[in-house]
């Protein structure tokens, strides 16, 4: 076939199948992307975990209801400023008649004639009777007490908000502890996988030496036991890791089966650089101090409210009375006046109650000073513990690195038959010990950091 004809046939076939090929490639790429997306869990940063927990955690939602309760109480207390309406309706019927005998001359003489002129008996007929009683009162002098009561409830609402903030802080601390625990477990899991990798290489080499009859059977079996123990440790750490992930998902208020990977966290906090900066942050943010101050405010308003009890109760009162079914009585009675009430003498009751409120203020002030002192002591202790833990982690990390390098050398010597299996096993044991020391130091560091961040009191 001529070259030109072959080229034309090839171009025709390519033109027909090129769109199909492009479409297939597009679907293949999309499918591959979906598989990759499905197989790659999202990266969860500490900031994202904290944000989701603050928004979705159920304990925070429960605590937020207390703030709503306090707001309802304030709205209810404000209604005491307005006129109060009282409507009463009563109705009754006599089962038996009532008779009253009025003796002669019971009411004296009128124009020389006795009233009544003779003994008289008045008898009521047993019928239904009813009356209405409507009262409207507007407090005047009590408005000051109502105002103080509203202000006291507002302080109570502030306390509820601070308790909500405390709950948020506790959830934040729990999320950080869970996240740091995952980082620690992940580090231990990585170290365990490296240990398994080294033991598998040792087992492979020892199995080859066993075939060459340069090692004994029990030595090869001993290596396999070590490998099995290391693999068991990996499985245990994997299970622990999954359990910790479920707990963190629960704190975040989402499906516990949600998969994710971890992101790094900053090595050091700004407050770690200066103990004075850390103290300022703790004294400004610790909820114990804020709540102690709010309780002082409550005690002050409680004293002012008690002192307001000396003010007489003065108000405007309107009264409407209608015995509308009783014959002989006026059909409507209207009155408008001023009500006044004042307990002139109470045997010192108000004074003693006022002294009690003053004691509450003094107690709150002392409690605030003690709380500030305890917060400072706690912060200083956590600051020093974190500094010690960081230094200990550095020592353990260097020790583990040294043992790891030494193990690599001895393992290579063992492969080259320049070292005995016993020497390699000894070095393997040393490596495991240094790894355990590092994991313990890492655990101490994350715990110290979590406690330090808790002592700072930040959200």
C-alpha positions in Angstrom: 0.0 0.0 0.0 1.3 3.4 -0.9 2.6 5.5 2.1 0.1 8.3 1.3 -2.9 6.0 1.4 -1.8 4.4 4.7 -1.4 7.9 6.2 -4.9 8.9 5.1 -6.5 5.7 6.6 -4.6 6.3 9.8 -5.8 9.9 10.1 -9.4 8.9 9.4 -9.4 6.2 12.1 -7.7 8.6 14.5 -10.3 11.3 13.8 -13.2 8.8 14.5 -11.8 7.4 17.7 -10.0 10.5 19.2 -13.2 11.9 20.9 -13.9 8.5 22.4 -10.3 8.3 23.7 -10.5 11.8 25.2 -13.8 11.0 26.9 -12.4 7.7 28.2 -9.3 9.5 29.5 -11.5 12.1 31.2 -13.6 9.5 33.0 -10.6 7.6 33.9 -8.9 10.6 35.4 -12.1 11.6 37.3 -12.4 8.0 38.6 -8.8 8.0 39.7 -9.3 11.4 41.4 -12.4 10.0 43.2 -10.5 6.9 44.4 -7.6 9.1 45.5 -10.0 11.4 47.3 -11.8 8.5 49.0 -8.5 6.9 50.0 -7.0 10.1 51.4 -8.7 11.3 54.6 -8.8 15.0 55.3 -6.1 16.6 57.3 -7.4 17.8 60.7 -5.5 20.7 62.2 -5.8 21.6 65.9 -7.4 24.9 65.0 -10.1 23.1 63.0 -10.7 20.6 65.7 -11.2 23.4 68.3 -13.5 25.4 66.0 -15.8 22.4 65.3 -15.9 21.4 69.0 -16.9 24.9 70.0 -19.7 24.9 67.5 -21.0 21.3 67.8 -20.1 20.0 71.2 -23.3 19.0 73.0 -22.0 19.9 76.5 -21.5 23.5 75.3 -25.0 23.6 73.9 -26.4 22.4 77.2 -24.4 25.0 79.2 -25.6 27.7 76.8 -29.2 27.1 78.0 -28.3 28.5 81.4 -27.6 31.9 79.8 -31.1 31.8 78.1 -32.7 30.9 81.5 -31.0 34.0 83.0 -32.2 36.2 80.2 -35.8 35.0 80.7 -35.5 35.8 84.5 -34.4 39.3 83.7 -37.3 39.9 81.3 -39.7 38.6 84.0 -38.2 40.9 86.6 -38.6 43.9 84.4 -42.3 43.4 84.3 -42.5 44.4 88.0 -42.0 48.0 86.9 -45.4 48.1 85.2 -48.9 48.4 86.7 -50.2 45.2 88.3 -53.8 44.1 87.5 -55.8 41.9 89.9 -59.3 40.7 89.0 -61.5 38.6 91.4 -64.9 37.3 90.7 -66.9 35.4 93.4 -70.3 33.9 93.4 -72.3 31.9 95.9 -75.8 30.8 96.8 -77.3 30.3 100.3 -78.4 26.8 101.0 -80.7 27.9 103.9 -82.2 31.3 104.6 -80.5 33.6 107.2 -82.8 35.3 109.7 -81.8 38.3 111.9 -84.0 39.6 114.7 -83.8 43.3 115.5 -85.3 44.1 118.9 -87.7 47.0 119.4 -86.0 50.4 119.9 -82.6 48.8 118.8 -81.7 52.0 116.8 -83.1 54.5 119.3 -85.8 57.1 118.9 -86.6 59.1 115.8 -89.0 62.0 116.5 -90.0 60.3 119.7 -90.8 57.0 118.1 -88.8 53.9 118.6 -86.9 52.3 115.7 -88.0 49.7 115.0 -91.4 50.2 116.6 -91.6 46.5 117.4 -89.4 43.4 117.3 -88.6 42.7 113.6 -87.2 39.7 111.9 -85.3 40.0 108.6 -84.9 36.9 106.5 -82.8 36.5 103.4 -84.1 34.5 100.5 -81.6 31.7 99.4 -80.7 32.8 95.9 -77.4 33.1 93.9 -75.3 36.3 94.5 -72.1 37.4 92.9 -69.6 40.3 93.1 -66.5 41.5 91.2 -63.3 43.1 92.5 -60.8 44.8 90.2 -57.6 46.4 91.5 -54.8 48.2 89.6 -51.7 49.2 91.4 -48.6 51.1 90.1 -45.5 50.9 92.4 -43.6 54.1 92.8 -41.0 53.9 95.5 -40.5 50.1 94.8 -39.2 50.9 91.3 -35.7 51.4 92.8 -35.8 48.0 94.3 -37.0 46.5 91.1 -34.1 48.2 89.3 -31.6 46.8 91.7 -33.2 43.3 91.4 -32.9 43.6 87.6 -29.2 44.6 87.9 -28.6 41.8 90.3 -30.0 39.3 87.8 -27.9 40.8 85.0 -24.8 40.1 87.1 -26.2 36.5 87.5 -26.5 36.3 83.7 -22.9 37.5 83.4 -21.9 34.7 85.8 -23.9 32.2 83.6 -22.0 33.5 80.6 -18.7 33.0 82.4 -19.7 29.5 83.4 -20.5 28.9 79.7 -17.0 30.2 78.9 -15.6 27.8 81.5 -17.4 24.9 79.8 -15.9 26.1 76.5 -12.5 26.2 78.1 -12.9 22.6 79.4 -13.9 21.4 76.0 -10.9 23.2 74.5 -8.6 21.6 77.0 -10.2 18.2 76.3 -9.7 18.6 72.5 -6.1 19.6 73.0 -5.4 16.7 75.3 -7.0 14.3 72.8 -5.1 15.9 69.9 -1.8 15.8 71.7 -2.5 12.2 72.7 -3.1 11.3 69.1 0.2 12.9 68.2 2.0 10.9 70.9 0.4 7.6 69.8 1.2 8.4 66.2 4.8 8.9 67.1 4.9 5.7 69.1 3.3 3.9 66.1 5.9 5.2 63.7 8.6 4.1 66.1 7.0 0.7 66.4 6.8 0.3 62.6 10.5 1.2 62.3 11.2 -1.4 65.0 9.2 -4.0 63.0 11.1 -3.1 59.9 14.5 -3.6 61.6 13.4 -6.9 63.1 12.1 -8.2 59.8 15.5 -7.4 58.3 17.1 -9.2 61.2 14.8 -12.2 60.8 15.5 -12.4 57.1 19.2 -12.3 57.6 19.0 -14.8 60.5 16.8 -17.2 58.4 19.5 -17.1 55.7 22.2 -17.8 58.2 20.2 -20.7 59.6 20.1 -22.3 56.2 23.8 -21.8 56.1 24.1 -23.4 59.5 25.9 -20.4 61.0 23.2 -19.8 63.7 21.2 -22.2 65.7 17.4 -22.9 65.5 16.6 -21.4 68.9 18.4 -18.2 67.9 16.3 -17.9 64.8 13.1 -18.6 66.8 14.1 -16.0 69.4 14.3 -13.4 66.6 10.9 -14.4 65.3 9.5 -14.1 68.9 10.9 -10.5 69.0 9.3 -9.8 65.6 5.9 -11.2 66.7 6.0 -9.0 69.9 6.8 -5.9 67.9 4.0 -6.7 65.5 1.6 -7.1 68.4 2.7 -3.7 69.7 1.9 -2.2 66.4 -1.6 -3.7 66.4 -2.1 -2.5 70.0 -1.0 1.1 69.1 -3.2 1.1 66.0 -6.3 0.1 68.1 -5.4 2.8 70.6 -5.0 5.3 67.8 -8.4 4.5 66.4 -10.1 4.7 69.8 -8.5 8.1 70.4 -9.8 9.3 67.0 -13.3 8.3 67.9 -13.1 10.2 71.2 -11.8 13.3 69.4 -14.7 13.0 66.8 -17.1 12.8 69.7 -15.7 15.9 71.3 -16.1 17.7 68.0 -19.7 16.6 67.8 -19.5 14.7 64.6 -19.7 11.1 63.4 -17.2 9.1 65.4 -16.3 7.1 62.2 -15.0 10.2 60.4 -11.5 9.5 59.3 -8.7 12.1 59.3 -5.0 12.6 59.5 -3.2 14.9 61.9 -1.3 18.1 61.2 1.6 19.5 63.2 1.3 22.0 66.0 3.6 24.9 66.9 6.6 23.8 68.8 6.4 26.6 71.4 3.8 29.0 72.6 4.5 32.8 72.9 3.8 32.6 76.7 6.7 30.0 77.1 9.2 32.8 76.3 8.3 34.9 79.4 6.8 33.9 82.7 5.6 37.4 83.2 3.7 37.3 79.9 2.2 33.9 81.0 1.1 35.4 84.3 -0.6 38.3 82.7 -2.5 36.0 80.3 -3.6 33.7 83.1 -4.8 36.5 85.4 -6.7 38.1 82.5 -8.3 34.8 81.3 -8.7 32.3 84.1 -12.4 31.8 84.7 -11.9 31.3 88.5 -10.8 34.9 88.8 -13.6 36.2 86.6 -16.2 34.3 88.6 -14.8 35.5 91.9 -15.1 39.1 90.7 -18.6 38.6 89.5 -19.6 37.1 92.8 -18.3 40.3 94.5 -20.6 42.3 92.2 -23.5 40.1 93.1 -22.8 40.7 96.8 -22.7 44.5 96.3 -26.1 44.5 94.5 -27.5 42.2 97.2 -26.4 44.7 99.9 -27.9 47.6 97.9 -31.2 45.7 97.5 -31.3 44.9 101.2 -30.7 48.6 102.0 -33.6 49.5 99.8 -35.9 47.7 102.2 -35.7 50.8 104.4 -37.7 52.8 101.7 -41.4 52.9 102.4 -43.7 51.2 99.9 -45.6 54.0 98.1 -47.9 53.3 95.1 -51.0 54.5 93.2 -54.0 52.2 93.5 -57.3 52.1 91.7 -60.2 50.0 93.0 -63.4 49.0 91.3 -66.0 47.0 93.4 -69.3 45.8 92.0 -71.8 43.7 94.1 -74.0 43.5 91.0 -76.5 40.9 92.3 -77.0 42.0 95.9 -80.0 44.2 96.4 -79.6 47.2 98.5 -75.9 47.7 97.8 -74.5 50.2 95.3 -74.0 48.7 91.8 -70.4 50.2 91.4 -67.8 51.5 93.7 -64.7 53.3 92.2 -61.8 54.7 94.2 -58.4 56.1 93.3 -55.7 56.7 95.9 -52.2 56.3 97.2 -51.1 53.2 99.2 -48.4 53.6 101.9 -46.7 50.9 103.9 -43.7 51.4 106.2 -42.3 49.0 108.8 -41.3 51.5 111.4 -39.9 49.1 113.9 -38.5 45.6 113.1 -36.3 44.8 116.1 -33.1 45.4 114.1 -34.0 42.7 111.4 -33.0 44.9 108.4 -29.8 46.1 110.1 -28.7 42.5 110.8 -29.5 41.4 107.2 -27.5 44.4 105.9 -24.5 43.4 108.0 -24.8 39.9 106.6 -24.6 41.3 103.0 -21.5 43.3 104.0 -19.9 40.1 105.3 -20.6 38.6 101.9 -18.8 41.4 100.1 -15.7 41.1 102.4 -15.7 37.3 101.9 -15.8 37.7 98.2 -12.9 40.2 98.2 -10.8 37.8 100.2 -11.8 34.9 97.9 -10.7 37.0 94.9 -7.2 37.6 96.4 -6.8 34.0 97.3 -7.9 32.9 93.8 -5.4 35.2 92.1 -2.7 33.9 94.3 -3.5 30.2 93.6 -3.8 30.9 89.9 -0.3 32.5 89.9 1.2 29.5 91.8 -0.5 27.0 89.5 0.7 28.9 86.4 4.3 29.2 87.6 4.4 25.5 88.4 3.0 24.5 85.0 5.5 26.8 83.3 8.4 25.2 85.0 7.1 21.7 84.4 6.8 22.4 80.7 10.4 23.8 80.6 11.7 20.6 82.3 9.6 18.3 80.0 11.0 20.1 76.9 14.5 19.7 78.1 13.9 16.0 78.9 12.4 15.4 75.5 15.5 16.8 73.9 17.8 14.5 75.9 15.6 11.5 75.1 15.5 12.4 71.4 19.2 12.6 71.1 19.6 9.3 73.0 17.2 7.6 70.7 19.0 9.0 67.6 22.3 7.7 68.9 20.9 4.2 69.6 19.2 4.2 66.2 22.5 5.0 64.4 24.3 2.4 66.5 21.7 -0.3 65.7 22.1 0.5 62.0 25.8 0.0 62.2 25.6 -3.3 64.2 22.8 -4.6 61.8 25.1 -3.9 58.9 28.0 -5.7 60.6 25.7 -8.6 61.3 24.8 -8.8 57.6 28.5 -8.8 56.8 29.1 -11.5 59.5 31.3 -9.0 61.4 29.0 -9.1 64.5 27.3 -11.8 66.5 23.5 -12.2 66.7 23.8 -11.7 70.5 25.4 -8.3 70.0 22.7 -7.3 67.6 20.0 -8.5 70.0 21.6 -6.5 72.8 21.7 -3.4 70.7 18.1 -4.1 69.6 17.1 -4.2 73.3 19.0 -1.0 73.9 17.2 0.6 71.0 13.8 -0.5 72.4 14.7 0.9 75.8 15.7 4.3 74.4 12.6 4.3 72.3 10.5 3.7 75.4 12.3 6.5 77.2 11.7 8.8 74.3 8.0 7.9 74.3 7.8 8.5 78.0 9.5 11.9 77.6 7.2 12.7 74.7 4.2 11.8 76.9 5.5 14.0 79.7 6.0 16.9 77.2 2.5 16.7 75.8 0.9 16.4 79.2 3.0 19.4 80.5 2.0 21.4 77.5 -1.6 20.6 77.8 -1.6 21.5 81.5 0.3 24.8 80.8 -2.3 25.8 78.1 -5.0 24.9 80.6 -3.3 27.2 83.2 -3.3 30.1 80.8 -7.1 29.9 80.6 -7.4 30.8 77.0 -10.3 29.6 74.8 
